Amino acid sequence: MNVRILTGNESAAYSAMKSMVRVVAAYPITPATPVVETVAKLVESGEMQAKMIRVESEHSAMAACIGASTAGSRTFTATSSHGLAYMHEMLHWATNARTPVVMAVANRAIGPGWNIWADLSDALSQRDTGWIQLYCSGNQEIYDTIAMAYRLAEDRKVLLPAMVCYDGFVLSHTAMPVEITDFEGFLEEYNPKWRLDADNPFTHGNILPPEPFAELRHNIQKAHDRALKIMKKIEDEFYEFTKRETPLIIEEYRTEDADIVIVTMGAIASEAKIAVNSLREKKVKAGLLRIKSFRPFPEKDVKNYLEGKRVYVFDRAISPGSGGQLFREIRSALAFSDVKSVVPRVVGIGGIDVTKRTIEKAIFERKIWIKEVVA
Amino acid sequence: MMASIRFHGRGGQGAVTASKLLAEVAYMSGYYSQSMPFFGAERRGAPVIAFTRISDEPLFETSQVYHPNIVVVLDPVILRAVDIFSGVKEGGTVIINTTKKPEDFEFEQDYLNIITVDATGVAIENDLLLAGLPVVNTPMLGPLIRAFELLNMPLKLELLERVVTRKFGKAGMKNVSAIKQAYERAEMKTIRGKRKRKRRKKEKITVEFPISFPSEGVAGKTKMWRDFRPEIDYEKCNDCLSCWLHCPESAIRVNDRVEIDYEYCKGCLVCSAICPKRAVKTGREVFA
């Protein structure tokens, strides 16, 4: 067993190497810079057999990734915050072109009010670009998820780009033991359905009139629907291969007999496990549902797990004028189900530390629930 | 059982590296471990903190450490700027790099184990220097092993030596002998706290617009960040004002002549590099 103490960023870079990535085009930005640094080091030492393209901006980084992917290589990039915002146009491009690019995103707040700390608002504002979005809550998970994301993105029935998101600094700079496994056997060299070929020329990304365009968009929606089923298959295969239970869609923790279920994403979910245990010691039967796949959104699973429960949604981002994005999703998923109530709370904005106390306090402040739950 | 450790240092002294090395040693000793630096606007010389968690059960924490069992202070100058005793658990251990004795420290807790060691001295004796400055992060790991003995969570000195040699290659041996010396020289005493408990008031902040007005020293008096001290030689100075123009901190004042404001100068030495007359001399800054 090859275990090393790695930061979230290093795990992302190592996973890209073990996933047989052949082209990396990236532009550094805090807190995702060490991903680019580590990849550059691995390429320089010859350990990673990939071409590193230096670009002048994130917009170009994504454009280069799309280009490399259409030419038939497995591509990887990493960014954060303003870099991700700057990529926005190209993110749409990657989806509509159906290029399975995988990107590591170290989530960070967006300025001004210059802030470099954890906040999911950068990735959540790219919610509608059609990318698959997976939110991790530990370094081993980042390592595993990138390989799984390639399997998912490159599946002939999916063919969509995927973001692997993790909280900036909270995970990106925290070092934990990570088991480095080879993915040979789980992943093969990228073999695309089609690729740009000078000997066999065709046009890609040409003008599309309304009807064909609508169909293209409709197919993207269908690909997202299929992705949920394929994710389940990949989870099982990954477990077979590594004996590690890494969820792709949803993670459930002690929800079965729970009266109150905490719903959240990212690193907060890891801390929430401790809060759940501590709440149970205080006679509050709590549980945790972590949404890992925000896009595609696992509506059916959410319904199944939350039926008949009191639901507390913790968001580490806000859509001003509407509230927490995750809360809105959960609320609409539960619109016609039998839940007691769904309550929102926005926490950890701009990198405010979210501790188990933050979560416990929020639940104890809801006195009506406590009265009902603690007999 | 979970032990949490907080490292205090100044940017460039290797507090983050020390916390990562400790996490590695703990993992090799069979514990679960985690190393978490806190990042802000760190620059060379600014006060920094890093955390390590060590546990015999899997760790799920993703928040900072507020109540550490052990505190490690890499630089005595920090004591003037930061309350290193803040939040330390009763009966915890505080390890300070200083020439003072354990009795010389005051705190709010009922009692704490204070370990003092002159790690800077140890580093200099072992020729453990980087860019002319003593390396204190590895020597401080020696006394840290002692603190773990107190917690009944023994970490092996041999494992620490192995991790350090693997990390630093050739310089590894120097580090190892410094770690051993620091381990042996560390002086430990259990001390009763005398300082009265103060209730800290939280300042209320209102931010409606992301604007700030020019003010002096928003990061506090930044002289603590200085490792080098520039001095102007007025015999050579011809008042060309190049240093005043290039100083990134506006710490050069123009009165009858150019003067350095030593309360805010961070010791970057841009003034010395830019001076056409070579009138800015540089020397080591010693506070403690």
Interface residues (C-beta under 8 A of the other chain):
Chain A: V3 I5 P31 G111 P112 G113 W114 I116 W117 S137 D167 F169 V170 L171 H173 T174 A175 M176 P177 A267 I268 S270 E271 K273 I274 D353 V354 T355 K356
Chain B: K20 A23 E24 Y27 Y32 S33 Q34 S35 M36 P37 F38 F39 L59 F60 E61 T62 S63 Q64 Y66 V207 P210
